[in-house]
Every structure is written in C-alpha cells, then in structure tokens.
Amino acid sequence: MTQARTAPVAPVRDHRIDFYRGIALAMIFVNHIPGVLYERFTSRNFGFSDSAELFVFLAGFASAYAYGRPFLAGNPLVASIRALRRAGVLYLVHMALTMATIGLFVWAAMAFGEGALINHLGLGHLLTRTLDTLLGLATLGHQFGYVNILPMYMVLLVFLPALLLILRAFGARAMMAASVAFWIACGVWRLNMPNYPNPGGWFFNPFAWQVIFAAGLYCGLMKMEGKAAIAYRPWVFAAALAFLAYSLHVTVNALWHWQTSLPFHFLIKDIDKTFATLPRVLHLLALVYVFAYLPRFLPSLRVSRENPLAAMGRHSLPVFALGTMLSLSAQVVRFVREPGFLLDTALVGGGLLLQVALAAYLDWWRVASRKPRSQPAERMAAGTPAMPLGQAPARR
C-alpha cells in the first residue's frame, strides 16, 4: 500500500511568482486591445506561447499552496470544497464580466450610433437567437471573445481534487503522467467542452490546458518540499535557451508554414492554442526553466514584495476583472476614435496605472481591515480591568 504523503513545511513566499503573474496580467490586458501599438511588444510576438499559458501555469503553482497543502495534510474534503467554492466565485465573476460586456457594447452602439459594435465579440447572437444564447451564456457554452479564460480555469479547479487524489495515492510523477496521458487523448480524439448554441468547442479547451495547470501544480508541490521540479543542469539550460531561440526565429520571421509542414501529428507540430499543442507547452516550460535559474547569473532579478507587478499578481482575480473591462472599453474607444500613438499610450498607460492602483488599494485594505488584538494595557487604559485567565465573568 502506498503511504499518504505528508504536507511539507511552508517556505518563505517567493515574490517572483506574483511578479511573473503580474507580468502575465499586464500582457493579457495589452493583448486584449487588438491593434494597439504596444501589442507588438508582448511575449506572443517572440515565441510559441503567450501570457495565457504563463497565467495558467502560475495558477497551478499557486494551487499547490492554496489547496495541495491542506489536501496532503489530511484534509482532502476541506481542500476539495475550497477548490469548488473558488470555482463558484470564478463563475460569479465571469457572469458579472459577461453582463458588463453586454451592457458596455450595447450602450456604446446606441451612444455612438455604431450598430457594428453589437456584432463585436459574438454579441450578435443575442439578437438572432436570444433564448438559446442566454442559455448558452448561463451554462458557459457561449463565451464572448476576450471574456473566455475564466470558464477554463473553473473546470481546472473542478479537476484539481482528482489530480491531488492521484498525487496522494501514487505520487507526483504519477499525477503528471496521468495529466499528460489525458492531454494526448484530448489531442488524438479532439475532446473539448461543447459550445452552445454554436457548433464547435471552447477556445480555451480545459481538457488540453489541464496539462499546463498540472505542470504548475507539480512545480509548486516540489518547491514546497524544498526540491526542484527539474534540477539545474548546464545542458538542460542550454537546450531550453536553444528552443527559445528557435521559437523566436520561427515567430519573428513568420516561418509557420515550415513548422506546420513537419510530418507529425498536429499535436506535436502545430501552434494551436485551443489544444495547447506541444510547441506551446515546450516553449512555456523552457521559459519557466530559464527564468527559474536566471537569478544565479543575475542576482539583481530578486523581487521585493513592494514591486507593483508583484502586487498585481497577489490580487490576480480583481486585477484581471478590472483589466478585462478596461481593455474592452479601450476597444470601444479605438472603434469610434482614430487610433494613434497618443491614444494608444493613454489607453494602455492609464489602464495599467488603474490596475496597479487597485492592487495597492487591496494591499492597504488587507492591513487596514484587520481587527487589532486588544492588549491588557489598552483595556486598563480604557477603564476595563483585564480578567485573570480561567476566571468566569460575574453574572449581573
């Protein structure tokens, strides 16, 4: 019988995780304003993967601490319920963003006399198939463009207890092997969550993206145990750099036809986002490996808690929600105004500043809203004598 794994001692918080999550949030915000000048400088222009893969990987990493630790400590039911509750919170946030998106574009269409805005992001189905589309929105089958990553994250959290159960029974490697096997099956048989009322499946296919989430979970669990998911080896580091350079070459020079013409299954050669194909996953893992070991060469890359991007990463859900609405509002502005350098700078710079401000406020509120512990001296100063330990209060 396999012995249950014990929960590791919690290490000191690594603010680099929040920092990179903040970078992912910033790039998601910029990428959600298509055509904006600064979109050219985000990671998707320099490799196979983009900010979405990094965000999901780091979500898995954080889940190791939030849910993996109590699960392995002997509270699997409590940890599972917490994960499901978090999925419920994400559902509520997603529905709020969906309704806010509808309101924003309907208002903009009426205010600016631009009926074309109604067809933006797939909102036109509300007019042609109203009841079916409303049912699809409520059941997550119909998702608007740029408001479709949270449903995938919800499904991943529903999967999480199963991953942790495999981990507890058979070990971390078995968990990762099961995740990879499911990812391969998903690519071979084209498994996906169904759309409704439209045909097809989800743009962010959770059956495929779970392998990225599981990789982050695996790395987080190894870090909690004081181990490296993949130890530093000069040849591995060099190979990761070489793959990043190859990916950069293909992306910058638009050599997609050469990549996709290779005589392999699409899961191995294509740069497909829906099914999280191998080039995208390998690019992400190479990036993570290089940046994980880069501080040994560049000690200046240490990140403090006060870093604005780290603050954004600590409050990823509210910052993501705000960034989503700001990016959609920027899309409306660029639709009705002539885009240019000054407008793009104002939209991107102002949006990022608002997200940093929100993160700073949430950091402040987290401290300010804590109830101070009452000290005996303070009670005496207030005229209330401190009660000796174990003495019952007198009845009046």
Buried (B, 14 or more C-beta within 10 A) or exposed (E): EEEEBEBBEEEEEEBBBBBBBBBBBBBBBBBBBEEBBBBEEBBBEBBBBBBBBBBBBBBBBBBBBBBBBBBBBEBBEEBBEBBBEBBEEBBEBBBEBBEBBBEBBBEBBEEEEBEEBBEBBBBBBBEEBEEBBBBBBEEBBBBBBBBBBBBBBBBBBEBBBBBBBBBBBBEBEEBBBBBBEBBBEBBEEBBBBEBBBBEEBBBBBBBBBBBBBBBBBBBBBBBBBEEEBBEEEEEBBEEBEEBBEBBBEBBEEEEEEEBBEEEEEBBEBBBBBBBBBBBBBBBBBBBBBBBBBEEEEEEEEEBEEEBBBBBBBBBBBBBBBBBBBBBBBBBBBBBEEEBEEEBBEEBBEEBBEBBBEBBBBBBEEEEEEEEEEEEEEEEEEEEEEEEEEEEEEEEE
